Amino acid sequence: MTDPASERGISRREFAKAAVAIGGASAFAACTDREQAPDIPTGPDDLSSFPTRQHAWNDALATDEHGNDVPPRHHVLVFLNLRNGGTPDGDGREQVEAALRNLERTYQRDPEGLLFTVGYSPAYFDRFDADLPDSVGLQQPRALTELEDPELDQQDAVVHLASDYAQVVIGAEEALVGNREELNGVEITENVSGVLEKADRRTGFIGDGLPAENQDVAGIPDSEPVPEDSPLYMGFESGFEKNQASEDRVSIAEGPFAGGTTQQLSKIRLQLQQWYEQDSREHRVASMFCPAHAEEGRVEGTGENLGNESGVGECAEDVIEDASESGVVGHAQKTARARDENDSPIMLRRDFDSTDDGVAGLHFLSLQRSIADFVETRRQMTGDDIAEDTAVGTTTNNGIKRYMTVTRRGNFLLPPRSQRALPTPRPDA
């Protein structure tokens, strides 16, 4: 891989994103040479102190001045299938677990090092005679509206790698699939290549300035660029702490997979020509948040002034009224209706933008106790009831639906760490 920064004068951050998207040994070498990463400590030899929940990242994440968790900047999704099909055996489980532990010893467990999870699809569990227990709310992926026609991910497993440094996620991917013998000064003695084979990979990024530096792709207009300080392509902050479910809320509460969670992945293509070229700033705020936020000027810039809460709770109670009077309803306003009996959010988002396939996109990654929680949240976001009862259309002025197309969707179980290596549906048996 030639150094694109030397050829086009691009920034180190843009170069890092390009290296992650390409992947492989040459990208790792080029990224290591150019990326200004500190000396990253290795992980401990004794891994007994690691959390039982794979998805327990929050304690390792930094927070901003408002208490919102700051996600790692670079992400890779590695999709894997069992070699030769069949049912995994004890030797395969030992090899996969050894490979994952080798990875944990390679980098410290935080955003400057490496955070990762491994999940398994319904297709993986279908190969067993036993069914998953009722305490696990895993469903087959499917289209959730009449306007959707996504390809359904049926790969056996997915590994989500995340770090603030591109070289870490690239190196970890290479080590995992057997393409490195050493990483960060640690000998890579184990990998998954004898048991699992790579079926697909997807990449992305999130963080202030990264979308603006990577907007030379289809779906982004040249005339109205993405705001320079936005963490996401659509120009606004996301992941407000009080609008996110807690890791406790999304964790499976009982049964052999207690401490695990379910993960939903949607690959979404963004079409933002109208969003930036035709829609006014006021309309974008109304569509993303709610009409009241736009009318009262509550959102400054990307919305950092909102602190740790989007403030759409009151708007959520007035969706029909707002849609009737304003002719538009907000995305956050609709999704805020998906709450539990304690009026708390039911889903934890860890999504990130992407330039996969040369197109502006979003990998929408959510964690929830049951996939049914995602389905309910998506039902509220779809807003068919609003389209039926007001002049707001199925897509027109109905949040941000018209700017997004779901092209792929997959559902996965993230077992607790003790069951993460090729689990059976009934590990308690």
BAGULO-759800 format. One line per field, with one value per residue (C-alpha): x negated, y negated, z negated; chain; residue in one letter; residue number from 1. Coordinates in Angstrom, 1 decimal, padded with zeros to 4 digits. Example, Ala and Ser with C-alpha at 12.3 -4.5 7.8 and 13.67 -1.06 7.14 Angstrom:
<recs>
east: (-012.3, -013.7)
north: (004.5, 001.1)
up: (-007.8, -007.1)
mol: (A, A)
type: (A, S)
seq: (1, 2)
</recs>
This chain:
<recs>
east: (000.0, -001.5, -001.2, 001.8, 000.8, -002.4, -000.5, 002.5, 001.4, 004.3, 004.3, 003.1, 006.6, 007.9, 005.0, 005.8, 009.4, 008.2, 005.8, 008.6, 010.9, 008.2, 006.9, 004.1, 000.4, -000.6, 002.1, 000.9, -002.7, -001.9, 000.4, -002.2, -004.7, -002.5, 000.0, -001.2, -000.2, -001.8, -003.5, -000.4, -000.8, -000.1, 002.7, 002.1, 001.0, 003.8, 007.1, 009.3, 010.1, 011.7, 015.5, 017.8, 019.8, 018.1, 020.1, 019.0, 017.1, 018.4, 016.0, 013.1, 014.3, 013.4, 016.3, 016.7, 017.4, 021.1, 020.6, 021.3, 019.2, 016.7, 016.6, 013.4, 012.6, 011.9, 013.9, 013.7, 016.4, 015.0, 017.6, 016.6, 017.9, 017.1, 014.8, 016.6, 019.8, 020.7, 020.9, 018.0, 016.2, 014.1, 010.8, 012.3, 013.6, 010.2, 008.5, 010.9, 010.7, 006.9, 006.9, 009.2, 007.0, 003.9, 005.5, 006.4, 002.8, 001.6, 003.2, 004.5, 008.3, 009.3, 009.8, 006.1, 005.6, 008.3, 011.9, 013.7, 016.8, 017.7, 021.3, 023.1, 026.0, 029.3, 027.8, 024.9, 027.3, 029.5, 026.9, 027.5, 030.4, 031.2, 032.8, 031.6, 033.3, 036.3, 034.2, 032.3, 034.3, 032.5, 034.5, 033.8, 033.0, 035.8, 037.1, 039.1, 041.0, 042.6, 040.0, 037.0, 035.4, 032.1, 029.8, 029.7, 026.5, 026.3, 022.6, 021.9, 020.1, 019.0, 016.1, 016.3, 012.8, 012.6, 009.7, 008.7, 005.8, 006.1, 003.0, 004.6, 007.8, 005.9, 003.2, 005.8, 007.8, 004.6, 003.6, 007.0, 007.2, 003.6, 001.7, -000.7, -003.2, -003.9, -002.0, -002.8, -005.8, -003.6, -004.0, -000.8, -000.8, 003.0, 005.5, 008.9, 007.8, 008.0, 011.6, 013.1, 012.7, 013.3, 016.5, 016.7, 015.3, 016.8, 015.1, 016.0, 015.2, 016.8, 015.5, 015.3, 013.9, 013.6, 016.7, 015.7, 012.3, 013.8, 016.7, 015.4, 017.7, 021.1, 024.0, 022.3, 022.8, 019.7, 021.5, 022.6, 020.0, 020.4, 019.7, 016.0, 016.6, 019.4, 018.8, 021.3, 022.2, 025.6, 024.0, 025.2, 024.1, 025.4, 025.1, 026.4, 025.9, 029.5, 030.9, 029.0, 029.9, 027.4, 025.3, 027.3, 030.5, 029.4, 027.8, 029.6, 030.8, 031.1, 030.3, 027.0, 026.3, 026.9, 024.6, 024.7, 026.7, 028.1, 026.5, 028.3, 026.3, 027.7, 025.6, 027.3, 026.6, 026.9, 028.2, 027.5, 027.7, 031.1, 030.2, 027.4, 028.3, 032.0, 033.1, 032.6, 030.8, 034.1, 035.6, 032.6, 032.9, 036.7, 036.1, 033.3, 034.7, 038.2, 040.0, 039.8, 036.1, 036.0, 038.6, 036.9, 033.3, 032.3, 029.6, 026.4, 023.9, 023.8, 025.8, 023.0, 024.8, 027.5, 025.2, 026.0, 029.6, 031.2, 034.2, 036.8, 038.7, 041.5, 041.6, 042.2, 045.5, 046.7, 045.7, 049.2, 049.8, 046.4, 046.7, 050.2, 049.2, 045.6, 045.9, 042.7, 041.8, 038.3, 036.3, 035.3, 038.8, 040.2, 037.6, 037.9, 041.4, 039.6, 039.2, 039.6, 042.0, 039.5, 039.5, 035.9, 034.4, 034.2, 031.4, 027.7, 026.3, 022.6, 023.0, 020.4, 020.1, 018.4, 017.1, 017.3, 017.9, 017.1, 020.5, 021.4, 022.9, 023.7, 023.2, 026.0, 024.9, 027.3, 027.3, 030.5, 031.6, 033.8, 034.0, 037.6, 036.5, 034.8, 037.9, 040.0, 037.6, 037.6, 041.4, 041.6, 038.9, 040.9, 043.9, 046.6, 049.1, 048.0, 048.3, 051.8, 053.1, 051.4, 050.2, 046.7, 045.8, 044.4, 041.0, 041.5, 040.9, 041.0, 037.8, 034.7, 036.1, 035.9, 032.1, 031.3, 031.6, 031.0, 028.9, 028.0, 029.2, 027.9, 028.8, 026.3, 026.0, 023.0, 022.6, 020.9, 017.1, 017.1, 019.2, 017.8, 015.9, 018.3, 021.0, 023.7, 027.3, 027.5, 024.2, 025.9, 026.7)
north: (000.0, -003.3, -006.2, -008.2, -011.1, -011.6, -011.6, -013.8, -015.7, -014.2, -014.4, -011.6, -011.0, -010.6, -008.4, -006.2, -005.8, -004.8, -002.3, -000.7, -000.5, 001.3, 003.6, 006.2, 006.4, 003.5, 001.2, 002.1, 001.3, -002.0, -003.0, -002.1, -004.3, -007.4, -007.2, -009.1, -006.5, -006.3, -003.2, -001.1, 001.2, 004.8, 006.6, 008.5, 012.1, 012.7, 012.0, 013.0, 009.3, 008.8, 008.1, 011.1, 009.0, 008.7, 005.5, 003.8, 001.1, -002.0, -001.8, -001.8, -004.7, -008.3, -010.8, -014.3, -017.4, -016.5, -012.8, -011.3, -008.2, -008.9, -005.9, -004.6, -006.3, -003.3, -000.1, 003.1, 005.8, 009.2, 011.7, 015.4, 018.8, 022.2, 024.1, 027.0, 026.3, 028.9, 028.6, 027.1, 029.4, 029.0, 028.6, 025.8, 024.0, 024.2, 022.8, 019.9, 019.1, 019.2, 016.9, 014.4, 014.5, 014.0, 010.8, 009.6, 010.0, 008.0, 004.7, 003.1, 003.1, -000.5, -002.8, -003.5, 000.2, 002.6, 003.3, 006.2, 008.5, 011.7, 012.6, 015.5, 015.5, 017.5, 019.4, 020.5, 021.9, 023.6, 026.3, 027.7, 030.0, 028.0, 024.5, 021.4, 020.9, 018.6, 016.1, 015.3, 013.0, 013.8, 013.6, 014.2, 010.9, 009.6, 006.6, 004.4, 002.2, 002.6, 000.2, 002.3, 005.1, 005.7, 008.6, 010.7, 011.5, 015.3, 015.6, 017.7, 015.0, 011.4, 009.8, 006.1, 004.5, 000.9, -001.4, -005.1, -003.9, -002.5, -000.3, 001.5, 002.6, 003.6, 005.5, 007.2, 008.4, 009.7, 011.5, 013.0, 014.6, 015.9, 013.3, 012.1, 013.9, 010.9, 007.8, 005.0, 007.0, 010.1, 013.4, 014.5, 018.2, 018.7, 017.7, 018.8, 019.8, 023.5, 023.3, 020.1, 018.4, 014.7, 014.2, 010.4, 007.3, 003.8, 000.7, -002.7, -005.7, -008.1, -011.3, -015.0, -015.9, -012.4, -012.6, -016.0, -014.6, -011.6, -013.1, -012.7, -009.8, -009.1, -010.4, -013.6, -016.8, -018.9, -022.2, -021.9, -019.9, -018.1, -020.4, -020.3, -019.4, -016.9, -013.3, -011.8, -012.5, -014.0, -016.8, -016.3, -014.8, -011.3, -009.0, -011.4, -009.6, -010.0, -008.8, -005.6, -002.4, -001.3, 001.8, 003.4, 002.7, 004.4, 007.4, 010.7, 011.2, 014.9, 018.3, 019.8, 016.6, 014.2, 011.2, 011.5, 009.3, 009.3, 007.2, 005.8, 004.7, 002.7, 001.4, -001.8, -003.8, -007.6, -010.0, -013.5, -015.6, -017.1, -017.1, -019.6, -021.2, -021.8, -021.4, -024.4, -024.3, -024.6, -021.7, -019.5, -020.2, -019.5, -016.3, -015.0, -016.2, -017.7, -020.8, -022.5, -022.3, -024.1, -026.7, -027.6, -027.4, -024.9, -023.2, -025.1, -023.8, -020.0, -020.0, -019.8, -022.5, -020.0, -018.3, -014.7, -014.6, -015.5, -017.0, -015.4, -013.7, -016.2, -016.2, -012.5, -013.0, -015.3, -013.5, -013.6, -017.2, -018.3, -016.5, -018.0, -021.5, -021.6, -019.1, -017.4, -015.0, -014.4, -011.2, -011.4, -012.5, -009.3, -006.8, -008.4, -006.7, -003.3, -003.1, -000.5, -000.5, -002.7, -005.3, -004.3, -003.7, -000.1, -000.2, -001.1, -002.5, -002.0, -002.9, -004.5, -006.1, -004.3, -004.8, -001.1, -000.6, -004.3, -005.4, -007.4, -005.0, -004.1, -000.8, -001.0, 001.2, 001.5, 003.6, 004.7, 007.4, 008.9, 008.2, 007.5, 004.2, 003.2, 004.2, 002.0, -000.9, -000.6, -000.5, -003.7, -005.3, -004.1, -006.1, -004.5, -005.7, -009.3, -008.8, -007.5, -010.2, -013.3, -014.9, -013.6, -011.0, -007.5, -009.0, -012.7, -014.8, -011.7, -012.1, -011.1, -008.0, -009.5, -009.9, -006.3, -002.9, 000.3, 002.6, 005.4, 006.5, 009.2, 010.2, 011.8, 013.1, 011.7, 014.4, 013.6, 013.8, 017.3, 018.6, 016.6, 019.3, 021.3, 021.7, 024.4, 023.3, 024.9, 024.5, 025.4, 028.9)
up: (000.0, 001.0, -001.4, -000.2, -002.4, -000.5, 002.8, 002.0, -001.1, -003.2, -007.0, -009.2, -010.4, -006.8, -006.1, -009.1, -008.0, -004.5, -005.9, -008.1, -005.0, -003.0, -005.7, -005.4, -006.1, -003.9, -005.4, -008.9, -008.0, -006.3, -009.1, -011.8, -010.0, -009.7, -012.6, -015.7, -018.3, -021.7, -023.0, -023.8, -026.8, -026.5, -028.3, -031.6, -031.7, -034.3, -032.6, -035.6, -036.3, -033.0, -033.2, -032.6, -030.1, -026.7, -026.0, -029.3, -027.6, -029.4, -032.4, -029.9, -027.8, -028.4, -028.9, -027.6, -029.8, -029.9, -031.0, -027.6, -026.8, -024.0, -021.6, -020.0, -016.7, -014.4, -014.0, -012.1, -011.8, -010.9, -009.8, -010.2, -009.2, -010.5, -008.2, -006.5, -008.3, -010.8, -014.6, -016.6, -019.0, -022.1, -020.3, -018.2, -021.2, -022.9, -019.8, -019.5, -023.2, -023.1, -020.1, -021.9, -025.0, -022.9, -021.5, -025.0, -026.1, -023.0, -023.9, -027.0, -027.3, -026.6, -023.6, -023.3, -023.1, -022.0, -022.8, -021.1, -021.2, -019.4, -018.6, -017.0, -014.6, -014.6, -011.6, -013.8, -016.5, -013.9, -013.4, -016.9, -017.9, -021.0, -021.0, -022.7, -026.1, -026.3, -028.3, -025.1, -022.8, -019.5, -016.3, -012.7, -010.9, -008.6, -006.8, -009.3, -006.9, -003.5, -002.1, -003.3, -001.3, -003.1, -002.4, -005.6, -007.3, -007.9, -008.7, -011.8, -013.8, -013.9, -015.8, -016.5, -016.9, -018.2, -019.0, -018.8, -016.6, -013.2, -013.5, -016.5, -014.7, -011.6, -013.5, -015.7, -012.6, -011.0, -014.2, -014.7, -011.3, -011.3, -009.3, -012.0, -014.2, -016.4, -017.4, -019.9, -021.1, -021.9, -020.1, -018.3, -019.1, -018.5, -015.9, -014.6, -011.1, -011.7, -012.8, -011.3, -008.0, -007.1, -005.2, -005.1, -006.7, -007.2, -008.6, -010.0, -012.2, -014.6, -016.2, -015.8, -012.4, -010.9, -008.7, -007.4, -006.5, -004.7, -002.7, 000.8, 001.4, 003.1, 001.1, -000.2, 001.9, 002.8, 002.4, -001.2, -003.2, -006.4, -009.4, -010.3, -014.0, -013.5, -014.8, -012.2, -008.6, -009.4, -011.3, -014.8, -018.1, -019.1, -022.0, -024.7, -028.0, -029.3, -025.9, -026.1, -027.9, -030.5, -030.1, -032.9, -031.1, -027.9, -029.6, -029.6, -033.2, -033.7, -032.3, -031.0, -028.9, -031.8, -031.4, -027.6, -025.3, -021.7, -019.0, -015.9, -012.9, -010.0, -007.1, -005.9, -002.8, -003.3, -000.6, -001.9, 001.2, 000.3, -003.5, -002.9, 000.5, 000.2, -003.5, -005.7, -009.0, -010.8, -008.9, -009.6, -013.4, -013.3, -011.3, -013.6, -017.0, -016.9, -015.6, -019.0, -019.1, -015.7, -016.5, -019.8, -018.5, -021.2, -019.1, -018.6, -016.0, -016.2, -019.4, -021.9, -024.0, -024.8, -027.3, -028.2, -027.0, -023.6, -025.4, -023.2, -026.1, -026.1, -022.3, -022.3, -024.0, -021.2, -018.0, -016.4, -017.5, -016.3, -013.0, -012.4, -013.2, -011.8, -009.0, -010.2, -013.0, -014.5, -014.4, -018.1, -019.0, -017.5, -018.9, -022.4, -022.6, -022.9, -026.7, -029.4, -032.3, -034.2, -031.4, -030.5, -027.1, -026.0, -023.5, -023.7, -020.4, -019.4, -015.7, -013.4, -009.9, -007.0, -003.5, -002.6, 001.2, 001.7, 000.4, -002.7, -005.1, -008.7, -010.5, -013.0, -015.9, -018.8, -022.0, -023.7, -026.1, -023.3, -019.6, -020.3, -021.9, -018.7, -016.7, -019.0, -018.7, -015.0, -014.9, -016.8, -014.5, -011.4, -012.6, -010.5, -013.1, -012.4, -008.6, -009.1, -011.3, -009.9, -006.7, -007.3, -004.7, -005.1, -004.3, -003.5, -006.6, -008.7, -010.6, -008.6, -006.9, -003.4, -003.7, -004.7, -003.0, -004.9, -002.7, -005.1, -008.6, -011.0, -014.6, -016.9, -020.5, -022.5, -025.2, -028.4, -028.2, -029.7, -026.7, -023.9, -022.1, -019.9, -022.4, -022.4, -022.7, -026.1, -027.9, -031.2, -029.9)
mol: (A, A, A, A, A, A, A, A, A, A, A, A, A, A, A, A, A, A, A, A, A, A, A, A, A, A, A, A, A, A, A, A, A, A, A, A, A, A, A, A, A, A, A, A, A, A, A, A, A, A, A, A, A, A, A, A, A, A, A, A, A, A, A, A, A, A, A, A, A, A, A, A, A, A, A, A, A, A, A, A, A, A, A, A, A, A, A, A, A, A, A, A, A, A, A, A, A, A, A, A, A, A, A, A, A, A, A, A, A, A, A, A, A, A, A, A, A, A, A, A, A, A, A, A, A, A, A, A, A, A, A, A, A, A, A, A, A, A, A, A, A, A, A, A, A, A, A, A, A, A, A, A, A, A, A, A, A, A, A, A, A, A, A, A, A, A, A, A, A, A, A, A, A, A, A, A, A, A, A, A, A, A, A, A, A, A, A, A, A, A, A, A, A, A, A, A, A, A, A, A, A, A, A, A, A, A, A, A, A, A, A, A, A, A, A, A, A, A, A, A, A, A, A, A, A, A, A, A, A, A, A, A, A, A, A, A, A, A, A, A, A, A, A, A, A, A, A, A, A, A, A, A, A, A, A, A, A, A, A, A, A, A, A, A, A, A, A, A, A, A, A, A, A, A, A, A, A, A, A, A, A, A, A, A, A, A, A, A, A, A, A, A, A, A, A, A, A, A, A, A, A, A, A, A, A, A, A, A, A, A, A, A, A, A, A, A, A, A, A, A, A, A, A, A, A, A, A, A, A, A, A, A, A, A, A, A, A, A, A, A, A, A, A, A, A, A, A, A, A, A, A, A, A, A, A, A, A, A, A, A, A, A, A, A, A, A, A, A, A, A, A, A, A, A, A, A, A, A, A, A, A, A, A, A, A, A, A, A, A, A, A, A, A, A, A, A, A, A, A, A, A, A, A, A, A, A, A, A, A, A, A, A, A, A, A, A, A, A, A, A, A, A, A, A, A, A, A, A, A)
type: (M, T, D, P, A, S, E, R, G, I, S, R, R, E, F, A, K, A, A, V, A, I, G, G, A, S, A, F, A, A, C, T, D, R, E, Q, A, P, D, I, P, T, G, P, D, D, L, S, S, F, P, T, R, Q, H, A, W, N, D, A, L, A, T, D, E, H, G, N, D, V, P, P, R, H, H, V, L, V, F, L, N, L, R, N, G, G, T, P, D, G, D, G, R, E, Q, V, E, A, A, L, R, N, L, E, R, T, Y, Q, R, D, P, E, G, L, L, F, T, V, G, Y, S, P, A, Y, F, D, R, F, D, A, D, L, P, D, S, V, G, L, Q, Q, P, R, A, L, T, E, L, E, D, P, E, L, D, Q, Q, D, A, V, V, H, L, A, S, D, Y, A, Q, V, V, I, G, A, E, E, A, L, V, G, N, R, E, E, L, N, G, V, E, I, T, E, N, V, S, G, V, L, E, K, A, D, R, R, T, G, F, I, G, D, G, L, P, A, E, N, Q, D, V, A, G, I, P, D, S, E, P, V, P, E, D, S, P, L, Y, M, G, F, E, S, G, F, E, K, N, Q, A, S, E, D, R, V, S, I, A, E, G, P, F, A, G, G, T, T, Q, Q, L, S, K, I, R, L, Q, L, Q, Q, W, Y, E, Q, D, S, R, E, H, R, V, A, S, M, F, C, P, A, H, A, E, E, G, R, V, E, G, T, G, E, N, L, G, N, E, S, G, V, G, E, C, A, E, D, V, I, E, D, A, S, E, S, G, V, V, G, H, A, Q, K, T, A, R, A, R, D, E, N, D, S, P, I, M, L, R, R, D, F, D, S, T, D, D, G, V, A, G, L, H, F, L, S, L, Q, R, S, I, A, D, F, V, E, T, R, R, Q, M, T, G, D, D, I, A, E, D, T, A, V, G, T, T, T, N, N, G, I, K, R, Y, M, T, V, T, R, R, G, N, F, L, L, P, P, R, S, Q, R, A, L, P, T, P, R, P, D, A)
seq: (1, 2, 3, 4, 5, 6, 7, 8, 9, 10, 11, 12, 13, 14, 15, 16, 17, 18, 19, 20, 21, 22, 23, 24, 25, 26, 27, 28, 29, 30, 31, 32, 33, 34, 35, 36, 37, 38, 39, 40, 41, 42, 43, 44, 45, 46, 47, 48, 49, 50, 51, 52, 53, 54, 55, 56, 57, 58, 59, 60, 61, 62, 63, 64, 65, 66, 67, 68, 69, 70, 71, 72, 73, 74, 75, 76, 77, 78, 79, 80, 81, 82, 83, 84, 85, 86, 87, 88, 89, 90, 91, 92, 93, 94, 95, 96, 97, 98, 99, 100, 101, 102, 103, 104, 105, 106, 107, 108, 109, 110, 111, 112, 113, 114, 115, 116, 117, 118, 119, 120, 121, 122, 123, 124, 125, 126, 127, 128, 129, 130, 131, 132, 133, 134, 135, 136, 137, 138, 139, 140, 141, 142, 143, 144, 145, 146, 147, 148, 149, 150, 151, 152, 153, 154, 155, 156, 157, 158, 159, 160, 161, 162, 163, 164, 165, 166, 167, 168, 169, 170, 171, 172, 173, 174, 175, 176, 177, 178, 179, 180, 181, 182, 183, 184, 185, 186, 187, 188, 189, 190, 191, 192, 193, 194, 195, 196, 197, 198, 199, 200, 201, 202, 203, 204, 205, 206, 207, 208, 209, 210, 211, 212, 213, 214, 215, 216, 217, 218, 219, 220, 221, 222, 223, 224, 225, 226, 227, 228, 229, 230, 231, 232, 233, 234, 235, 236, 237, 238, 239, 240, 241, 242, 243, 244, 245, 246, 247, 248, 249, 250, 251, 252, 253, 254, 255, 256, 257, 258, 259, 260, 261, 262, 263, 264, 265, 266, 267, 268, 269, 270, 271, 272, 273, 274, 275, 276, 277, 278, 279, 280, 281, 282, 283, 284, 285, 286, 287, 288, 289, 290, 291, 292, 293, 294, 295, 296, 297, 298, 299, 300, 301, 302, 303, 304, 305, 306, 307, 308, 309, 310, 311, 312, 313, 314, 315, 316, 317, 318, 319, 320, 321, 322, 323, 324, 325, 326, 327, 328, 329, 330, 331, 332, 333, 334, 335, 336, 337, 338, 339, 340, 341, 342, 343, 344, 345, 346, 347, 348, 349, 350, 351, 352, 353, 354, 355, 356, 357, 358, 359, 360, 361, 362, 363, 364, 365, 366, 367, 368, 369, 370, 371, 372, 373, 374, 375, 376, 377, 378, 379, 380, 381, 382, 383, 384, 385, 386, 387, 388, 389, 390, 391, 392, 393, 394, 395, 396, 397, 398, 399, 400, 401, 402, 403, 404, 405, 406, 407, 408, 409, 410, 411, 412, 413, 414, 415, 416, 417, 418, 419, 420, 421, 422, 423, 424, 425, 426, 427, 428, 429)
</recs>
